[in-house]
């Protein structure tokens, strides 16, 4: 979505109904499709250009709480304790992974990336193949091989396997003592934040816990990896944002200012953004931890946001707002006729938001 900070023109906009009166818990899109998960048990696949429903993916027996797709492969996690893999184009479930004993609260597809070079000059690529990492209310994390829909056989057991996690299961990560609320992975590292107040850093290939990062005084709700600086950042119900070294496990900075739960974090090369239940967002320098701007204007907890080098788009009860990240200035309301904003995502051409108007859920697309 191109920055529109100096224009008063209204971009093209259309809206369509989605998931009835149910909450949209997760959203991802590209130029071809918009994919939403909901507590109505379904995953919907829409045409990005028209809003037409292409598929409704059914199979989860309880609400869908997390999803991510890469190419034609979609992975979802649910309150029914399963992880499912779907072929988006065919609209079918191809794999079901059992093992978690409570809600799958978060998941991430981690793709191989170059993380270094061997002494003889060969690239080090980690992980060795695409994987799925999942975090659950059962306090554990699990690592699975991401199935290749072209070459891997389907895996659809009708019942939970006895003492067998299936052919795609790699390992379980144990150590947290409460819900794993959020995860972030890069290369061979996975960072998890938990309601037990700790952040843990794991070596994916072995399952070893490298660090237990202690310092938060309440539940951890958000984490991001800063691979460029070999750091990770966490946000907590204790009102704080902490920046940690992935090399030593020490806390480098504690960022203060929020007055309520820090539920969301976003990071790019030039800025760190935190969003809280105090109705504000804060912009920080990711290198030094210095505070730059506070974005004020919402009247309730921030439910979703995304940012890039030019802008922040944030959602809360009643509005979807656009901010200039370089000046900290409020630009305009993108939506103001909504009761709630559940999710928002944008790219260089579009902004897609899942919202509630009245009692019904809609997807809004702005060009």
C-alpha positions as CSV (number, residue, x, y, z in Angstrom):
1,X,0.0,0.0,0.0
2,X,1.6,3.2,-1.1
3,X,2.1,6.0,1.4
4,X,-0.7,8.6,1.1
5,X,0.4,11.0,3.7
6,X,0.1,14.2,1.6
7,X,-3.1,13.3,-0.1
8,X,-6.7,14.0,0.8
9,X,-8.1,11.7,-1.9
10,X,-10.1,8.7,-1.0
11,X,-8.5,5.5,-2.3
12,X,-10.7,2.8,-3.8
13,X,-12.4,0.8,-1.2
14,X,-14.7,-2.2,-1.0
15,X,-16.1,-4.4,1.7
16,X,-17.7,-7.8,2.0
17,X,-19.2,-9.9,4.7
18,X,-17.1,-12.6,6.4
19,X,-17.7,-15.3,9.1
20,X,-21.1,-14.0,10.1
21,X,-21.0,-12.6,13.6
22,X,-17.8,-14.4,14.5
23,X,-14.4,-12.9,15.3
24,X,-11.6,-13.0,12.7
25,X,-8.6,-14.3,14.7
26,X,-6.0,-14.3,12.0
27,X,-5.5,-12.9,8.5
28,X,-3.0,-13.1,5.7
29,X,-3.2,-12.0,2.1
30,X,-1.4,-11.5,-1.2
31,X,-2.4,-10.2,-4.7
32,X,-4.5,-13.3,-5.4
33,X,-6.2,-14.3,-2.1
34,X,-7.2,-13.2,1.3
35,X,-7.3,-15.9,3.9
36,X,-9.0,-15.5,7.3
37,X,-9.4,-17.8,10.3
38,X,-12.2,-17.5,12.8
39,X,-13.7,-18.9,16.0
40,X,-16.5,-20.2,13.7
41,X,-14.2,-23.2,13.1
42,X,-13.6,-22.2,9.5
43,X,-10.8,-20.8,7.3
44,X,-12.1,-18.7,4.4
45,X,-10.2,-18.1,1.2
46,X,-11.4,-15.0,-0.8
47,X,-10.4,-13.5,-4.2
48,X,-8.4,-10.4,-3.4
49,X,-9.7,-8.4,-6.3
50,X,-13.4,-9.2,-6.0
51,X,-13.9,-10.5,-2.4
52,X,-15.6,-13.6,-3.8
53,X,-15.4,-16.6,-1.5
54,X,-13.3,-19.3,-3.2
55,X,-13.2,-21.9,-0.5
56,X,-14.3,-22.5,3.0
57,X,-11.8,-24.9,4.6
58,X,-13.7,-27.1,7.1
59,X,-12.2,-29.7,9.4
60,X,-11.2,-28.0,12.7
61,X,-13.7,-28.9,15.4
62,X,-13.1,-25.7,17.4
63,X,-12.0,-22.2,16.8
64,X,-9.0,-21.4,14.6
65,X,-6.5,-19.3,16.5
66,X,-3.4,-19.2,14.2
67,X,-2.6,-19.6,10.5
68,X,0.2,-18.9,8.0
69,X,0.7,-19.9,4.4
70,X,3.6,-20.1,2.1
71,X,2.9,-20.6,-1.6
72,X,0.0,-23.1,-1.8
73,X,0.6,-24.6,1.6
74,X,-1.5,-23.3,4.6
75,X,-0.9,-24.3,8.2
76,X,-3.5,-23.7,10.9
77,X,-3.8,-24.2,14.7
78,X,-6.9,-24.5,16.7
79,X,-8.6,-24.8,20.1
80,X,-9.2,-28.4,19.1
81,X,-5.5,-29.0,19.8
82,X,-4.6,-30.0,16.3
83,X,-2.4,-28.5,13.6
84,X,-3.7,-28.9,10.1
85,X,-2.0,-28.5,6.7
86,X,-4.1,-27.5,3.7
87,X,-3.7,-27.4,-0.1
88,X,-5.1,-23.9,-0.8
89,X,-5.8,-24.4,-4.5
90,X,-7.7,-27.7,-4.0
91,X,-9.4,-26.5,-0.8
92,X,-8.6,-29.7,1.1
93,X,-6.8,-30.7,4.3
94,X,-3.8,-32.9,3.5
95,X,-2.3,-33.4,7.0
96,X,-3.4,-33.5,10.6
97,X,-0.8,-33.3,13.4
98,X,-1.7,-34.3,16.9
99,X,0.4,-34.0,20.1
100,X,-0.6,-30.8,21.8
101,X,-2.9,-31.3,24.7
102,X,-4.5,-27.9,24.7
103,X,-5.2,-25.0,22.3
104,X,-2.6,-24.3,19.7
105,X,-2.2,-20.6,20.4
106,X,0.5,-19.6,17.9
107,X,2.5,-21.0,15.0
108,X,5.1,-20.0,12.5
109,X,6.5,-21.4,9.3
110,X,10.3,-21.0,9.4
111,X,12.0,-21.1,6.0
112,X,15.7,-21.9,5.5
113,X,17.9,-18.8,5.4
114,X,21.6,-18.3,5.2
115,X,22.9,-17.7,8.7
116,X,26.7,-17.9,8.2
117,X,29.6,-19.4,6.4
118,X,31.7,-22.4,7.1
119,X,35.5,-22.1,7.5
120,X,35.9,-23.3,3.9
121,X,33.5,-20.7,2.5
122,X,30.3,-22.8,2.1
123,X,27.0,-21.1,3.2
124,X,25.3,-22.3,6.4
125,X,21.6,-22.6,5.8
126,X,19.2,-23.1,8.7
127,X,16.9,-24.8,9.2
128,X,17.8,-27.5,6.7
129,X,14.2,-27.7,5.5
130,X,11.0,-25.7,6.0
131,X,9.5,-26.4,9.4
132,X,6.4,-25.5,11.4
133,X,6.8,-24.3,15.0
134,X,3.8,-24.3,17.3
135,X,3.1,-23.0,20.8
136,X,0.2,-24.1,23.0
137,X,-1.7,-23.5,26.2
138,X,-0.2,-26.8,27.3
139,X,3.0,-24.9,27.9
140,X,5.0,-26.7,25.2
141,X,6.3,-26.0,21.8
142,X,6.5,-28.5,19.0
143,X,8.5,-28.6,15.8
144,X,7.2,-30.3,12.6
145,X,8.6,-30.8,9.1
146,X,6.5,-28.7,6.7
147,X,5.0,-31.2,4.3
148,X,5.8,-30.8,0.6
149,X,2.4,-31.1,-1.1
150,X,4.0,-32.3,-4.3
151,X,6.1,-35.1,-2.9
152,X,4.9,-36.0,0.6
153,X,2.1,-38.4,1.2
154,X,-1.1,-37.2,3.0
155,X,-1.3,-37.9,6.7
156,X,-4.8,-37.9,8.0
157,X,-5.1,-40.2,11.0
158,X,-8.7,-40.7,12.1
159,X,-7.8,-40.9,15.8
160,X,-4.9,-39.5,17.9
161,X,-2.0,-41.8,17.3
162,X,-0.8,-43.9,20.3
163,X,2.7,-42.9,21.4
164,X,3.4,-41.8,17.8
165,X,3.6,-38.2,16.9
166,X,3.5,-39.0,13.2
167,X,6.1,-38.9,10.4
168,X,6.4,-35.1,10.2
169,X,7.0,-34.6,14.0
170,X,10.6,-33.6,14.8
171,X,10.7,-32.7,18.5
172,X,8.9,-31.1,21.5
173,X,10.4,-28.2,23.5
174,X,9.6,-28.3,27.2
175,X,10.4,-25.8,29.9
176,X,7.7,-23.2,30.1
177,X,5.2,-23.8,32.9
178,X,2.2,-21.8,31.5
179,X,0.7,-20.9,28.1
180,X,3.1,-20.2,25.3
181,X,1.5,-17.1,24.0
182,X,3.8,-16.1,21.1
183,X,6.8,-17.3,19.1
184,X,9.3,-15.9,16.6
185,X,11.8,-17.9,14.6
186,X,14.8,-17.2,12.4
187,X,17.4,-19.7,11.2
188,X,18.1,-22.2,13.9
189,X,16.7,-20.0,16.7
190,X,13.2,-19.9,18.1
191,X,12.0,-17.4,20.8
192,X,8.9,-18.0,22.9
193,X,7.0,-15.8,25.3
194,X,4.9,-17.3,28.0
195,X,2.4,-16.5,30.6
196,X,5.0,-17.9,33.1
197,X,6.7,-14.4,32.6
198,X,9.8,-15.9,30.9
199,X,11.1,-15.6,27.4
200,X,13.0,-18.7,26.2
201,X,15.5,-19.0,23.4
202,X,15.7,-22.4,21.7
203,X,18.0,-24.2,19.3
204,X,15.5,-25.6,16.8
205,X,17.8,-28.4,15.5
206,X,18.4,-30.0,18.9
207,X,15.5,-28.7,21.1
208,X,18.0,-27.3,23.6
209,X,16.9,-24.2,25.6
210,X,19.9,-21.8,25.2
211,X,18.5,-19.1,27.5
212,X,15.7,-18.5,29.9
213,X,15.3,-14.8,29.9
214,X,14.1,-13.6,33.3
215,X,13.1,-10.0,34.1
216,X,9.4,-9.5,33.2
217,X,7.1,-9.4,36.2
218,X,3.9,-10.6,34.4
219,X,2.7,-12.5,31.4
220,X,4.6,-12.1,28.2
221,X,2.4,-11.4,25.2
222,X,4.7,-10.4,22.4
223,X,8.2,-11.3,21.0
224,X,10.1,-10.6,17.9
225,X,13.6,-11.7,16.8
226,X,16.0,-9.0,15.6
227,X,18.3,-11.2,13.5
228,X,20.3,-8.3,12.2
229,X,21.5,-7.3,15.7
230,X,21.3,-10.8,17.3
231,X,18.6,-9.7,19.7
232,X,15.1,-10.4,20.6
233,X,12.4,-8.1,22.0
234,X,9.5,-8.9,24.3
235,X,6.4,-7.1,25.6
236,X,4.5,-7.9,28.7
237,X,1.6,-7.3,31.0
238,X,4.1,-5.6,33.3
239,X,3.9,-2.6,30.9
240,X,7.5,-3.0,29.8
241,X,9.3,-3.8,26.5
242,X,12.7,-5.5,27.0
243,X,15.5,-5.9,24.5
244,X,17.7,-9.0,25.0
245,X,21.0,-10.3,23.6
246,X,20.7,-13.6,21.8
247,X,24.5,-14.1,22.3
248,X,24.6,-13.7,26.1
249,X,21.0,-13.8,27.3
250,X,21.4,-10.5,29.0
251,X,18.8,-7.7,29.1
252,X,20.3,-4.8,27.1
253,X,17.4,-2.3,27.5
254,X,14.1,-1.9,29.3
255,X,11.8,0.4,27.4
256,X,9.3,2.2,29.7
257,X,6.3,4.4,29.0
258,X,3.3,2.2,28.3
259,X,0.7,2.2,31.1
260,X,-1.0,-1.0,30.3
261,X,-0.4,-4.5,28.7
262,X,2.1,-4.4,25.8
263,X,0.3,-6.9,23.5
264,X,1.9,-6.3,20.1
265,X,5.4,-5.6,18.7
266,X,6.6,-4.9,15.2
267,X,10.2,-4.6,13.9
268,X,11.8,-3.6,10.7
269,X,15.4,-2.3,9.9
270,X,14.7,1.2,11.0
271,X,12.1,1.1,13.7
272,X,10.6,-0.9,16.6
273,X,6.9,-0.3,17.3
274,X,5.0,-1.4,20.4
275,X,1.3,-1.3,20.8
276,X,-0.6,-1.5,24.1
277,X,-3.9,-1.7,25.9
278,X,-3.3,1.9,27.0
279,X,-4.6,2.9,23.5
280,X,-1.2,4.1,22.3
281,X,1.6,3.0,20.1
282,X,5.3,3.9,20.7
283,X,8.1,4.1,18.1
284,X,11.6,3.2,19.3
285,X,15.1,3.1,17.8
286,X,15.9,-0.6,17.6
287,X,19.6,0.1,17.8
288,X,19.7,2.1,21.0
289,X,16.3,1.6,22.5
290,X,15.7,5.3,22.5
291,X,12.1,6.5,22.5
292,X,11.1,8.4,19.4
293,X,7.3,9.0,19.2
294,X,4.1,8.2,20.9
295,X,1.1,7.7,18.6
296,X,-2.0,8.9,20.4
297,X,-5.6,9.0,19.1
298,X,-7.2,5.7,19.7
299,X,-9.7,5.4,22.6
300,X,-9.3,1.7,23.4
301,X,-6.7,-1.1,23.4
302,X,-4.7,-1.5,20.2
303,X,-5.9,-4.8,18.6
304,X,-3.7,-4.9,15.6
305,X,-1.1,-2.9,13.6
306,X,1.5,-3.1,10.9
307,X,4.3,-0.7,10.0
308,X,6.9,-0.1,7.3
309,X,9.5,2.7,6.7
310,X,6.9,5.3,6.0
311,X,3.7,4.5,8.0
312,X,1.9,2.8,10.8
313,X,-1.6,1.5,10.3
314,X,-3.3,0.6,13.6
315,X,-6.7,-0.8,14.6
316,X,-8.8,-0.4,17.8
317,X,-12.4,-0.2,18.8
318,X,-14.0,2.3,16.5
319,X,-11.3,3.1,14.0
320,X,-8.4,2.2,11.7
321,X,-5.8,4.9,11.7
322,X,-2.9,5.9,9.5
323,X,0.2,7.5,11.0
324,X,3.4,9.0,9.5
325,X,6.2,7.0,11.2
326,X,8.9,9.5,10.3
327,X,7.1,12.4,12.0
328,X,4.9,10.6,14.5
329,X,1.9,12.6,13.1
330,X,-1.6,11.2,12.7
331,X,-2.5,11.3,9.0
332,X,-6.2,10.2,8.9
333,X,-8.8,7.6,9.8
334,X,-8.9,4.9,7.1
335,X,-12.1,3.6,8.8
336,X,-14.3,5.2,11.4
337,X,-17.6,3.4,10.8
338,X,-16.6,0.3,12.6
339,X,-17.3,-1.2,16.1
340,X,-14.1,-3.2,16.2
341,X,-11.0,-3.8,14.1
342,X,-9.9,-7.5,14.5
343,X,-6.9,-7.7,12.1
344,X,-5.1,-5.5,9.6
345,X,-2.4,-6.2,7.0
346,X,-1.0,-4.1,4.2
347,X,1.4,-4.5,1.3
348,X,2.6,-1.9,-1.4
349,X,-0.8,-1.9,-3.0
350,X,-3.6,-2.8,-0.6
351,X,-4.7,-2.6,3.0
352,X,-6.9,-5.4,4.2
353,X,-8.7,-5.2,7.5
354,X,-11.2,-7.6,9.3
355,X,-13.7,-5.4,11.2
356,X,-17.1,-5.6,13.0
357,X,-19.9,-3.3,11.9
358,X,-23.0,-3.6,14.1
359,X,-23.0,-7.3,14.9
360,X,-21.5,-8.6,11.7
361,X,-17.9,-9.2,10.5
362,X,-16.6,-7.7,7.3
363,X,-13.4,-7.6,5.3
364,X,-12.4,-4.1,4.1
365,X,-10.0,-3.7,1.2
366,X,-8.4,-0.3,0.4
367,X,-6.3,0.2,-2.7
